[in-house]
């Protein structure tokens, strides 16, 4: 991206547009998984994919700091025209991703035992989820390395290449889903195997993209003679890791509490969460744009560019959030029918559709401010606001609202998302003043 002094609507969409398309493909894949399994005869298959996906949300989303930290640091290096520093950031992040992936594969058995001990579900759902886990775990190296490469490309403003990479993984995964389940009569195992193959296909594409940036395997042995403050680097990753664990804990807790209310409620919540995730990933396109704009503006020490980018992002993000709420209000029931044909699940999902309508306009602020914090590498503030929202808002709200059943669970989630946006807003002035 050219380092111009002003941010226009065109500039913002040049960054956000490809990221929205890339991001939207990820929940679309989840919806295809849900639709493929949801049209099988039994609800426990859908519950098994939901539980299996929950476990990998902990594993993979938990290490999404590899993407976030790499993006913020790379964007700031890009803003300062320091190519050697951006390569050093890529080098360190790739090595960290490989080490983490190796540890996860070595410890896969105790990870599996702990996960299924903590998650309370029926025996049929647990058995299906175990099948999913045992296959999907082997995609770990590809996913974590792709996180780093995606973060590096986003930080450099190469959002079209990010779009190509993400679509490669998503489309191949969708096609393999349909082939394995509909043609080969597989169920949960087919969905998991499709994900593994698609992730490694994506890794091959990601490494090819790096060669176009003149980055090869020799990056692991090159000394770029550039200083990277390792203490701050590890603190950045560690704080974002804690922040992300809190987020995934809340999602996991939400899913687990739904599971305690029976297979039908679990399946209905899984249907609705797909649409919540869709909102999050679309709005994250603007957050990704803010990451790049913020990082580069800080690298340039340009307050005006930073403020302008945030203001335009607020306008567009809120408009899109309102559009989602309106769409769910008008077409929510029809969308539910697309994902499952099980009458009991459809009925229960419609009972809780109201929360799907409210959530976009409440959650939009936390997504957008995340982008600002990542671009500014304000990891301490990200960690603290998430801990506050989890420990002092979400959990107390759930405890007090238990008499409302599943409605209380959804309201607690809404309170958590609102608390995140409100607590993050207290830091805006300092960040915008580059303090």
C-alpha positions, 0 to 999 in steps of 0.5 A, spaced: 500 500 500 502 506 498 504 511 504 499 516 503 498 522 508 490 521 508 485 515 508 479 515 504 474 510 503 477 507 497 483 506 501 480 502 507 476 498 502 482 496 498 485 493 505 478 491 508 475 488 501 479 482 500 480 481 508 472 481 508 472 476 502 477 472 505 474 472 512 467 470 510 469 464 507 472 461 514 465 461 517 462 459 510 466 453 511 463 452 518 456 452 515 458 447 510 460 442 515 454 444 519 449 443 513 453 437 511 452 433 517 446 437 519 442 433 514 444 426 516 439 422 520 442 423 527 443 430 531 449 427 535 453 427 529 452 435 529 453 435 536 460 431 535 462 436 530 460 442 535 464 439 540 470 437 536 470 444 533 470 447 540 476 443 542 480 445 536 478 452 537 482 452 544 488 449 540 488 453 534 485 460 536 489 460 542 495 460 538 492 465 533 497 470 537 502 468 532 497 471 526 496 477 531 503 479 533 506 478 527 501 483 523 502 488 528 509 488 528 510 487 521 505 493 519 510 497 524 516 495 520 513 496 514 511 503 516 518 505 518 520 502 511 524 496 515 524 490 510 530 487 514 526 487 521 520 484 517 524 478 515 526 478 522 519 478 525 517 472 520 523 468 522 522 468 529 514 467 528 515 461 524 520 458 528 515 459 534 509 456 530 513 450 528 515 449 536 508 449 538 506 445 533 511 439 535 509 440 542 501 439 541 502 433 536 507 430 542 502 431 547 495 430 543 493 424 547 493 427 554 490 434 550 484 429 548 483 426 555 483 432 558 478 436 553 473 430 553 474 430 561 472 437 562 466 437 556 460 434 559 456 431 553 452 424 551 456 418 550 454 418 542 456 426 541 463 424 545 464 418 541 463 422 534 467 428 537 473 423 539 473 421 531 473 428 529 479 430 534 484 424 532 484 426 525 483 433 525 489 434 530 494 432 524 493 439 521 496 443 527 503 444 523 499 447 517 495 451 521 500 454 525 505 456 520 499 459 515 497 463 521 504 466 521 504 467 514 497 470 513 499 475 519 506 477 515 502 478 509 496 482 512 502 487 516 505 488 509 498 490 506 498 484 501 490 483 502 489 480 495 494 475 497 491 473 503 484 472 500 487 467 495 490 463 500 484 463 505 480 461 499 484 456 497 484 452 503 476 454 504 474 452 497 478 445 497 475 444 504 468 445 502 469 440 496 472 435 500 467 435 505 461 434 500 466 428 496 467 425 503 460 425 506 456 425 500 460 420 495 464 416 500 458 415 505 463 418 511 460 422 517 464 426 522 471 423 519 470 425 512 469 432 515 475 432 519 479 429 513 477 434 509 480 439 513 487 436 514 488 435 507 485 442 505 490 445 510 496 442 507 494 444 500 494 451 503 500 451 506 503 449 500 500 455 496 503 459 502 510 457 501 509 459 494 507 466 495 513 467 500 517 465 494 514 471 490 517 475 496 524 472 495 523 468 502 525 461 502 527 456 507 534 459 508 530 464 512 531 460 518 539 460 517 539 467 515 542 473 520 538 479 518 543 483 522 537 487 525 535 487 533 528 484 535 527 486 542 526 478 544 523 480 551 518 485 548 516 480 543 515 474 548 511 479 552 507 481 546 505 474 544 504 472 551 499 477 553 495 476 546 495 468 548 492 470 555 487 474 551 485 469 546 484 464 551 479 468 555 475 469 549 475 461 547 474 460 554 467 464 554 465 460 547 467 454 550 463 455 556 457 457 552 458 451 548 459 446 554 453 449 558 448 448 552 451 441 552 448 440 559 441 442 556 441 436 551 443 434 544 437 438 541 439 445 545 447 444 543 445 443 536 440 449 536 446 453 539 451 450 534 446 453 528 446 460 531 453 460 533 455 459 525 451 466 524 455 469 530 461 467 527 459 469 520 458 476 523 465 476 527 469 474 521 466 479 516 467 485 521 474 482 522 475 485 515 475 492 517 479 490 524 484 487 519 484 494 515 485 498 522 491 493 524 495 495 517 493 502 518 494 503 525 501 499 525 503 503 519 501 510 522 505 508 528 511 506 524 510 513 520 508 517 527 502 519 523 496 521 528 492 524 522 492 518 518 491 513 524 485 517 526 482 518 519 482 510 518 479 509 525 473 514 524 472 511 517 472 504 519 467 505 525 462 508 520 463 502 515 463 497 521 457 499 524 453 500 518 455 492 516 453 490 523 446 494 522 445 490 516 446 483 519 441 485 524 436 487 519 438 480 515 437 476 521 430 479 523 427 478 516 430 472 514 433 468 520 428 462 520 430 461 513 437 461 514 436 456 520 432 451 515 438 451 510 443 448 515 438 443 518 432 439 517 431 436 524 425 439 526 426 439 533 433 443 532 429 448 528 424 449 533 429 450 538 433 455 534 428 459 532 426 460 540 433 463 541 433 467 534 432 474 538 439 474 540 442 473 533 438 479 531 441 483 537 448 481 537 451 484 531 450 491 533 453 490 540 459 486 538 461 490 533 465 495 537 470 489 540 472 487 533 474 493 531 477 495 537 481 489 537 484 491 530 486 498 533 490 494 539 493 489 535 496 494 530 498 498 536 501 492 539 498 494 545 497 487 548 497 489 555 491 493 554 488 487 550 489 482 556 486 486 561 480 488 558 479 481 556 480 479 563 475 484 566 470 482 561 471 474 562 472 474 570 467 480 572 462 480 567 461 474 563 461 469 569 457 473 574 452 474 569 451 467 567 451 465 574 446 470 576 442 468 570 442 461 570 434 461 572 433 463 565 436 457 562 439 458 555 436 465 554 440 466 560 446 463 557 445 468 551 444 474 555 451 473 559 454 472 552 451 479 550 454 482 556 461 479 555 461 482 548 458 489 550 463 489 556 469 488 551 467 494 547 466 499 553 472 497 557 477 497 550 474 504 549 477 507 555 484 506 552 482 510 545 485 517 547 492 514 548 492 510 542 490 515 538 495 520 541 501 515 540 502 515 547 
